[in-house]
Amino acid sequence: MEIEYYTNYSSNRYKNTENNYLTILTPFRKEYINKANHKAADFLKSNPLIDSIIDNTVRIRRYDVLSRYQDHNNSPSVRSMHSCNILIISNENAYLYSIYEDELIWISGDITCNKDDENKIFIVGLNDVLNLSRFYSEFCLYISNLDAGHVLYNIKHVLGRLSVDYYQYSHINSKDILDKLPLDRSTYFISFMLELDAPVVLNNEDISNRTGKNLDVRLQKNFDELAPTKYVKALLKEYANESTHKKRYMDHKDIEFLPVSEKVNRNSAHTMVGNFNLDESFTNFQVEHAMKLLKESERILSSPYIEYSFLVRENENFLRLYGSNGETSIIAGDFSHIMFDDHRFFDLKTYKVVLICYSKTDSIYQTGLRNLLITCGEIMQITAIYASSAGYSFRPMKNHNDAYIKRILSLNDEYEVNYIGVLCNSPAKQISFDI
């Protein structure tokens, strides 16, 4: 089913989503979890590692007044929906981060991730696709995994900067976790899970009087908005019932991890006031350095099957291609054809650098849909952090012109284009508040 879903919502995503809208009866809320346990965990005050992970992944860091999507954290997400959140499991207790309350909320106890999890901490990517499904129907699962990739790499970046060892699960025992969480199982799925190798001591708080019941307001309803979907409902059910686990040590030694900037200037390009770079040469962005960072980081990515290339505009008719194999060449191409429907907010003729992720379709058989798509988000986030260090913004995009990209990159029918990112530096200034 994953391969069928992938082929229908990769290059054919527009055709298959255009007239495929879901009727969402649940009133829109940015978060559906009731704040039932005030100060349920003081991890943010007493554990610098947990605070640093949250601060650099899902904590709101900037608010743009003029943007269509106002609140931003360090992890780019579709329409600032933040479909991927962080669940922390320690000593059999689960704590969900409330993005808009900036608080960890205890939601469940008696959770076992594996037989040897005593005194370990697990960082879990918990995705909720309901809000995305309002706009993207079945495509919501695809793009929520891309969101998770951004979050995941930001976590890895923190762990790498602090030299904290960890394992990543390629197969997750989701059933044992989700069965204990008082959340709407029809819209959630676990996208990734990390296990910290060194024990992290968390506060031993009295949880005897806590209850996780009625935390998710959607549990009070008796309908499932994703029931009409052909793929998403079935895949979420399949993911929720997984009962195997497999992990590998992520050796991040000798990988360069750049400093994280205080201000979040890398996760958006100005979408209301335009993003035109008439006077920008992007000379501080060295593609060779970005490629070096990506090549070093390949061994800690979720999947080894994603290929990537940079396209750098030489002039209106020719592009310089930097392949992941280290080769460079000049190809014929026009930036203005790389994306669909971009001209309201973007003028690609004034851009210079685009990153493209692509993969062979049958690689899903080796790595699974989630790991494949999450890796694309990880690659984009590495590039975004480098762009930020060079003083630029970086905008991941999903409205790419797959047929044109495959033609200029000479990709045959075995390949799908997964994700692209655009280097930005608009001179227009937004009214923004840094938090």
N, C-alpha and C positions, 0 to 999 in steps of 0.2 A: 504493500500500500504506500510506503514511503516513496518508492521510485515513481509510482503513478502520480502521487501528489506533486512531487518535485517537477516532473515533466510538464504537468498541467499548469503549475504556478511559478515556473521559471520564465522562459521566453514567452509563454502564452498567458502570462498573468493578467495582462490588460483585457484580452479577449474573454478570458474565463471569469473575470471579476466584474466586467462592465455592466452586465444585466443580472448579477447574482447578489442581490442585497438581502441581508438578514433583517428580520423584524425583531428589534431589541426592546423588550418590554420593561426591563429594569431601568429606573431613572438613573441618569448619568451622575456618577461621582468619581472624583479622581482616586479615592481610596474607599474600599468597601468594608474595611475592618473597623469595627467600633473600638474606641479607645477605652477598653474595659478595665485595664490594669495600669493605673497611674504609677509611674516610677517602678515598674515591675522589674527593671534591671538597671543598675547603675554602671553598666559596662563602659559607657562613654566617658565617665569620669575617672574610673579606676583602671582602665585597660587601654594604654596608648595605642596598641596594635589594632584593637577593634575600632577605636575612634579614627585611626588613620585610614583603615580600610573603608569605613563608611564615608569619611570626609572626601576621599578621592574616587568614590564610585557613585553613590546614590544620594548623598546629601545635597540639597538645593544650594547652589553657590551664587547664582546670578539671576536677576529678574529683568527682562527686557520689556519696557513699556510699549514700544511700537511694534513688536513682533507679534505674529499670529500665535506663536508658541512661546509663552512668556518665561516659564520657569526652567532653568537649566542646571544640571549637575555636570560632573566630569565625564559622564557616559552618554553620548548622543543616543537619542531615542526618537522613534517616529512620533511626530506631532507633540513632542514632550509628554507623551503618555506614560513614560517610565514603566513599560510593561514587564521589565525584569527587575525584581527586588531581591533583597538579601535576607536569607533565613540563617540564623546562627544556632547550631545545636551543640550543647555542651552538658556533660553529665546527665544525659537523657532528657534535658529540657530544651525546648525550642523557643527562640525569640525572633520575632519578625520586626524588621525596621519599618517604622512609620515615617514615610518620606516627608509628609506635610506637618507632622507633629515633632519631627526630629527626635524620635525616641524609640528605644527598643521595647517591644511589648511581649511579655510572656504569653504564649498561646497554647502550649501543650507540654506535658511531661511524659515520662516513660517511653521515650523514643530511642531505639537502638539502630544505629547505622550499620554496624557490623559487630562481630563477636569481640573484637579487640579495641573497642572505642573508648575504654575507660581513660579518663584524664586527657582526652584529645578534644580538639575543637573542629567542627565541620562548618564550612562556609558553603551554603547551598543557594544556587540561582533558582528563584521561584517566580515563574512567569504567569501572568494573568492576561489572557487574550481578549477578554470581553470588550473592553473599550476599543481596542484596535478593530475588532470584528464589525463595529458600527460603520467604519469607513472602508474597510478592506475585505470584508467577508472572509472567504477561506484563505486568502493571502495572509491573514493575520498571523498564522503559525509560522510562516516563512520569516516574516520581518521581525517577529518577536525573538526568534533565535538570533538574528543579526544584532538586535539590541543586547541580548545576553552576551554576545561576544565582546562588545565594548566593555560591559561591566566586568566580565571575567578577566580580560587583559589588565584592566586597571587594578584589580585585586592582585594579579601576578606581579604587576609593576611595583606595588607596595611591598609585597613579600620579597621581591628581588632587591629592592633598595635597602630593606632592613635585614637581608641575608637570613630569612626564615625559611627553613626547609618545608616542603609540602608534597603531597601526592594529589593527583587528579584521577577521578573515577571516569573511565570511558564507558562503563556500564554501572548503573546506579540502582540500588535496591529501593526503588521509589515507593513500592507498595507499603513497606514497613514504616516509611515516613508519612506518606499522605494519609494512610489509614488512621493515624493519630492526630492529624491536623483538623481543626474545626473550620475548614474552608470549603468553598464551593468547588467540588471536584470536577464539575462540568466545564470549568474555564481555566483551571490551573494545570501547570505541568512543571516538572523539575528539569531544568536545562543543563545544569552542571553541578558538580560537588567537589570541593577540595577538602583534604584532611591535613591539618597542620601536624608536622612531624614532632615538633617540640611541644610538650604540654603547655597550655596557657591557663593560668589559674584565674578563674572567674569567681565572682562573689557567691558565697553560699547563702542564699536568701531563703527566708521562710516562704514556701509556696503551698503550704497546707490548705490555705483558704482560697486559693485561686481556682478559677474555672475558665476553661476556654470556650464554653458554650455560648452560642449566639454572638460570637465575635464577628462573623461574616454576615452582614445583613441579608445577603442573597439566600442564605439557608432557610429563610422564612418564606420563600416563594415556592411554588409548586410547578414551575415551568423551566425549561432548558432552552435558552435562545440558540444554542449551537446545534440543537437536534436536527434541523434541516440540512446541515452541511453533509456533504458526501464523504469528506476525508477527515476534517478536523476533529469532529466528535469521536470518530473511531480511533484516530491516532492518539488523542488525549487519553482515551480509555486504555489503549494498549500501553502507553507510557506509564500510566498510574498503576498498572498491574505488574510491572517488571519486578522480578524477585532475585535477579542475579547481580553480583557486583564484581568489578575488576578495576584495579587501580595501578598506576605506575608513578614512580618517583620522577618529579620534574626537576632535572638538573639545570639550575639557572646560573651556575658558576661560570664566570668569564663572559657573561652577557652584559652589555652596556645598558644600564638603566638610567635614563636622563632624569634630571630634577623635575619635579612637578611644579608648575607655576602656581602662584597664589591666586591669580585671576584666571577665570575660565574663558579663554579666548579661542579655544580650539574646537568647540563642539557645535558651532553654528555659524552660518553666514547670514548676513542681514537680509531677512526674507521679506520685509515690508518696504524698505527704502531702496532696494536694489543692491546688486553686488557687481559693480563694474570696476575693473582694475586698469584704467587707462594709463595711469602713471606708474604702475608697479611692474618691476622686472623680475621679482622673486629671486634675486641673486643670492639671498641668504639660505635658500633651500637647495641643499646639495643632494641631488638624486643618488649619487654614489654613496653618501653617508646613510641616507634612508634605506637603501638596498642592503648595506652592511648590517644595519640594525635588524632588518627583517630576516636576513640570512642567519644571523646569530640566534635569533629568537625561534627559529623553526622547530628546534627540539623541545620547546615548551608549549607549542601550539596543540590544540585539541585534535587536529587531523593533519596528516602529512600530504593530503591529496589536493590541496588548493594551490594553484599556480597564480602568479601575479605579474603584472607589467606596469611600468610607468610610461606614459605618453607625454612628451614635452614638445610644445609647439615651436617649430623652427620658423615657419611663416604660415601664410593662409592655406597653403597647399601641401605642406610636408610636416611630418612629425618625427621626432626621434624616439625610437622604441628601446626601452631598457627592460630586458627579459630577466626573469628570476634565475635563469641559467648563467647570468653575468654578461651575456652578449648584448651589444647595441647595434642598431641599424637605423637607416632613414627609410620611412615609408610614406606613401601618399595618403593624406587624410585631412579632414576638415573638422575642427573642434565643434563647430556649430551643429554637426550631425550626430554627436555622441549621445545627446540626451533628447528626450521628448519633452515638449511643453515646458521649456526652461526659460523662455524669453521674457516672461513677466518679471522675474526676479534675478535672472542670470543672463549674462552675455558671454558665452564661452569664447567668442573671438578675442576678448580681452584677458582670457585666462592663459596659463602657460603649462600647468602640470595637472595630470589626471592619473589616478591609480585605479587599475582594473583587476578584480579577482575573478577567476574562472576555473572550471574543473570539468573533468570527464564525468558524464552522467552516471556511469556504472560504478564510480567510486563510492556511491552511497552503500553499495553492498559490502564494502570493506569497513566503512567508518560510521554509517548511519546518518540520517538527515540532520539531527541536531548537532553532532560534532562537526559535520561538514560546514554548515552555515555559521555556526559559532566561530569557527576559525576565520571566516571572512571578516567578521566583526573584530576579532583580535588583530588581524593584519591592518585593518583600517585604523584601529586605535593606536597601534604602534606608530603609524605614520602621522596620526593626529598629534601625538605627544611630540614627535620630532618637529612637526610644523610649528607647534606652539613654542618650542625652544628657539626656533628661528625667527619668531615674532609674527607668525601668520595664523590665520584661522584655517580650518579644514572642514569641509562639509561632505559627509557621506551621502550618497544619492542612490535611489532605487528606480528612478524613471529613465534608465539608460536604454539606448536604442540597440538592442541585442544583435539584430541582423547586421547593422552597420559595423559594430565593434568586431563581430566575428569575421566579417569580410576583411577589414583592414588588418586584423591580427592573424589572418589566414587560419582560423580555427574551423575545423570541420564539424559535421553533425554530431560527433561524439561529445562535444563540449557544450556547456551552458555558461553564460555570463552570470555571475552571482551578485556582484556588488561593485560600485565604483565610488571614488572619493575625489573631490575637487579642492585644490589649494586655493584659498581665498585671502584677500586683504583689502576689502572695500574701504575707501577713504571716508565713506559716510559714517557718522557717529550716531549710535542709538542712545536713547535715554535709558540707562541701565543702572541697577543697583546691585552692588556686590554685597553678598551676605557673609 
